Amino acid sequence: MVREGDDVGALVTEAIRASGANVTDNTIVVVAQKIVSKAEGRAVRLDAVTPGDEAAALADKTGKDPRLVQLILNESRRVVRQSGATLITENKLGMIMANAGIDQSNIDDGFALLLPENPDTSARAIAATIAKDLQVDLGIVIADSTGRPWRNGVVGIAIGVHGVPAVLDIRGAEDLHGRELTATQIGVADGIAAAATLLMGQGSEGLPVVLVNGLEYARTDSRASDLLRDPDSDLFR
């Protein structure tokens, strides 16, 4: 189990060597957000949290622990919607998520796990360690699971990216019939994260790292924030 202070890049390097996996500069390593957050000390003891009036009021409405609600508010820019036990916020990373992405699964009792403060920076650090140890410049995607409006089921999304296109803009290209594509932008990093989290699982699988090989892509200095729709073009805000 990953603990605060662990070097995720070194753990991934050790696992690659132990598995005998073949990695190249075109390999993408998908890392579960949970182990990154644990290593970066983002686990918070609930008994160290003092809820304020807003948290107490929302806790009454949702039935959640008011200390957890306070953490959610601390990690959020705004509350988007509350209905029953559901609390949707825009977190400090700009993502719309349930509970600001805070989770209590697969961690010690009495703790809540926050998202990394800067997942893109975390991805770059993991890549740098692997490059130093294995002499390969891998792409990195830090993946988390989230729900989606109007659709059931959680899927993986990219919250941190290094060396992989977050979004591939193919506007101006042609379809099979020669028609120009005018709106198509492909969420490459989200697609990679979604595929990898199918293998990782959501429960007790204990598989927080997946290697992706065979996907052709151009090296890029993109960021996970490239996946966030500009508020001015968001029809649902």
Secondary structure as the mmCIF struct_conf table of DSSP 4:
data_model
#
loop_
_struct_conf.conf_type_id
_struct_conf.id
_struct_conf.beg_label_comp_id
_struct_conf.beg_label_asym_id
_struct_conf.beg_label_seq_id
_struct_conf.end_label_comp_id
_struct_conf.end_label_asym_id
_struct_conf.end_label_seq_id
TURN_TY1_P TURN_TY1_P1 GLU A 4 GLY A 5
HELX_RH_AL_P HELX_RH_AL_P1 VAL A 8 SER A 19
TURN_TY1_P TURN_TY1_P2 GLY A 20 GLY A 20
TURN_TY1_P TURN_TY1_P3 ASP A 25 ASN A 26
STRN STRN1 ILE A 28 ALA A 32
HELX_RH_AL_P HELX_RH_AL_P2 GLN A 33 ALA A 39
TURN_TY1_P TURN_TY1_P4 GLU A 40 GLY A 41
STRN STRN2 ALA A 43 ARG A 45
HELX_RH_3T_P HELX_RH_3T_P1 LEU A 46 ALA A 48
HELX_RH_AL_P HELX_RH_AL_P3 ASP A 53 THR A 62
HELX_RH_AL_P HELX_RH_AL_P4 PRO A 66 ASN A 74
TURN_TY1_P TURN_TY1_P5 GLU A 75 GLU A 75
STRN STRN3 SER A 76 SER A 83
TURN_TY1_P TURN_TY1_P6 GLY A 84 ALA A 85
STRN STRN4 THR A 86 ASN A 91
TURN_TY1_P TURN_TY1_P7 LYS A 92 LEU A 93
BEND BEND1 GLY A 94 GLY A 94
STRN STRN5 ILE A 96 ALA A 98
HELX_RH_3T_P HELX_RH_3T_P2 ASN A 99 GLY A 101
STRN STRN6 ASP A 103 ASP A 103
TURN_TY1_P TURN_TY1_P8 SER A 105 ASN A 106
BEND BEND2 ILE A 107 ILE A 107
TURN_TY1_P TURN_TY1_P9 ASP A 109 GLY A 110
STRN STRN7 PHE A 111 LEU A 113
HELX_LH_PP_P HELX_LH_PP_P1 LEU A 114 PRO A 116
BEND BEND3 GLU A 117 GLU A 117
HELX_RH_AL_P HELX_RH_AL_P5 PRO A 119 LEU A 134
BEND BEND4 GLN A 135 GLN A 135
STRN STRN8 GLY A 139 ARG A 148
TURN_TY1_P TURN_TY1_P10 PRO A 149 TRP A 150
STRN STRN9 ARG A 151 HIS A 162
BEND BEND5 GLY A 163 VAL A 164
BEND BEND6 ALA A 166 ALA A 166
STRN STRN10 LEU A 168 ASP A 169
TURN_TY1_P TURN_TY1_P11 ARG A 171 GLY A 172
STRN STRN11 GLU A 174 GLU A 174
TURN_TY1_P TURN_TY1_P12 LEU A 176 HIS A 177
BEND BEND7 GLY A 178 GLY A 178
HELX_LH_PP_P HELX_LH_PP_P2 ARG A 179 ARG A 179
STRN STRN12 GLU A 180 GLU A 180
HELX_LH_PP_P HELX_LH_PP_P3 LEU A 181 LEU A 181
BEND BEND8 THR A 182 ALA A 183
STRN STRN13 GLN A 185 ILE A 186
HELX_RH_AL_P HELX_RH_AL_P6 VAL A 188 MET A 200
BEND BEND9 GLN A 202 SER A 204
STRN STRN14 VAL A 209 VAL A 212
BEND BEND10 GLY A 214 GLY A 214
HELX_RH_3T_P HELX_RH_3T_P3 ALA A 224 LEU A 227
BEND BEND11 LEU A 228 LEU A 228
HELX_LH_PP_P HELX_LH_PP_P4 ARG A 229 ASP A 230
HELX_RH_3T_P HELX_RH_3T_P4 PRO A 231 SER A 233
TURN_TY1_P TURN_TY1_P13 LEU A 235 PHE A 236
#
